[in-house]
């Protein structure tokens, strides 16, 4: 009788064993969750790059319909911070009356979602002007697009036939380099510290559409250099 009772008895976990198991699970979770987070971020970046390629095709179709010229349209930075155009007052005066780029391209796309970066969590300071930009809580939610246009192309009535180096000409890019990059937030850097050589900006990355149609993820410095390239 005692032998049968011994065979059927079940020993539970001790407190020490439970604590060891919990510790192991915590360690594994700490190792696995960052991998999942990185994979999700990479997937969002890839989706964003796909959006840009589709927008590039839309720009190309628009150009074919308008004698080779790119859209005469503007983006959130133009609308919210027109002071960036102080050097071109004639164009600056037109900005309140010009259409949004994403609205001009709408007839050439299948879905408005191509103007929505899945990592868009707003913009407080525009990366390449250092101006405060009202793009919160998301740029897409505020303005209908997550992306910025090299509006100089419109201001100068330019297009494929006039571009000097299409493969190095940034046409369209992420609204913020923090979406697919890293480093301090806009607010923690502050407007006063917004200058190209600031190391706090160098970990930002931008999906960037070029005039020859290719999309590439670029650092802050690389996109800054492309902004400096003449049309």
N, C-alpha and C positions, 0 to 999 in steps of 0.2 A: 504493500500500500504506500509506504514512504517512497519507494523507488518510482512508482507511477507519478506521484505528486511532484517529484524532482524533475521528471522528464517534461511535464506540462508547464512548469513554472517559466515565466518570462521576466527577464531582468530589464528594467528601464534604464534610460540614459541617466548618468549622474550629472550634477550641475556643472562640473568641470568639463565633461564631454560636450555638453550643450554649448558652453561658452567657446570651446575650441571650434566646434562646427560653425557657430555664428561668426567667429573671427575669420575663418577660412572663406566663408561666403562673402564677407565684407571685403576681404582682400581681392577676391576674384571680381567682385562688382567694380572695385576701384580700378582694376586693370581693363575690364571689358567695356564699361560705359564710355570712357574717352574714345575708344576705338569706334563705337557706334556713333558717337557724336561727330567724330571726324568724318566718318562715312556719309552721314546725313549732310554735313556741310559741303562735302565734295559733290554730292548729288545735286544740291541746290545750285552750286556754281556751274555744274554741267548744264542744268536746265536753263540757267540764265544765259550761258553762252549760246545755247540753241535758240533762245528768244532773239538774241542779237543777229544771228545768221538769217533768221526769217525777216527781221527788220531790214537787214541789208538787202535782201531780195526785193522787199517792198520799195526801198529807196531806189534801187536799180530800175524797177518797173515804172516808178514815178518819173525818173529821169528820162526814160525812153519816151514818155508821153509829153515831156516838157522840154524838148530840144536839148537834151543832155544836161539840163540844169538840175541841181539838187533842190529839195523843198525850201520854199521861202516861208519859213516857219520858225517857231521859237520853243524853248524848253523852260522848265521851272526856274532855273537860275536867271534867265532873261526876264521872266515875268516878275519874280520876287525881288530881284536885285538889279534893276535896269541901270544903276549907277556904274556897273561894269562897262557900259557902253559910252561913258563920258567922252571918250576919244573919237567916237563916231556919232555925233549928235543927230544927224539926219536919220540914221537907222534907229537910234534910241527913241526918237519921237514916234516911230511907227510901231514900236513894241506893243503898246496897249491894244492895238487894232489887228495885230498879226495872229494867225491861227497857231494852235499847238502842233508840233511835229506829229504826235501820235494821232491827232485828228486828221491831218492831211494824208497820212499813210493808211488810214482805216479802210478805204476802198480796196487796198491791195493786200490785206491780211484776212485770215479766217477767224481770228479771235483777238479780242482786246487783251487777252492774257499774255500775249507776246511782249506787251509793254510792262509786265509785272515781274520784277525780280523776286523769286521766292525768299530771298534773304533780306529784302527791303524792310528795315526797321527804322526808317526815317533819316533825315539829315538835319543837323543843327547848324553846321558850318560847311559851306561848299569848299571842297578840297582845293580847287585850283584858283579860286579868287579870294579865299579867306573871309568871305562875306557871310553874315548870318542868313540862313535860308529857312524859310517857314515850310518845312517838309515833314511835319510830325502829325500823327504818330507814325505814318508811313508816307513816303513820297507818292506811291501809287494811289493811296487812299485820298491824299490831299489834292493831287493834280491829275491823276489818271495815267501816270507814267513813273517808272523808277529810273529812267535813263536821261542822260544829258546829251545834247547835240553840239557839235562844233559849229555854232551858229554863224561864225565868221564866213562859212561857206555860203550861207544865204545872203549875208550882208554884202558880200563881194560878187554875188551872182555867178558863183563858180560851179563847176561840174567836172565830170570825168575827163573831158577834153582839155581842161585847163590845169589839172593837177600835175605838179612837178614830180612828186614821188608818192604815188598811190599806196604803195605797200608800207609807207611810214607815216601816213596821214590818218590821224585819229578822227573818225567821223562821229562816233556814237559810243558812249561808255556808261559804266555803272555810275549812279548818282553819288555813291560814297564808297571809298576804299576800305572802310571798316566792315562792310558786309561780307566780303570774301577774304579779308585780311585780318590783321590783329593789331594790338597796340592800344594806347589810351583812347578813351572816348573823346568826341568833339568837345564836350563841355570841360573835361579835365585838362585838355590842351589849352583851350581858350583862344580867342581871336588874336590877342596880342602876341601869341607865340606861333602864329600861323605863317611860317616862312619855309621855302622849299628845302633848306638844309636842316630843318628840325629833325633830329633822329626819331622823335616820337611818331613821325609820319611815314617812316621808311618801311614799316611792316604792312602798310596798306596795299591792297591789290585791287586791280580794276580789270574786269572783262572789257575788252576794247575792240570795237569793229573798225576796220581800216577800209580805205577807199577801194582797195582791190578785192574786198569781200571777206578777207580772213579775219578771224576773231582770235585774240590772244589775251591771256592773263598777264598783266604788266604791273610792275612796281610803281609806286608814286613817282620816283625819279624818272623811270622810263616814259611814263605818260607825260610828265612835265616837259621832257625833252621833245616829245612829239608835238605838244602844244606850241613849242617854239619853232617848229618847222614851218616854213612859208608854204602857202597853198600852191 
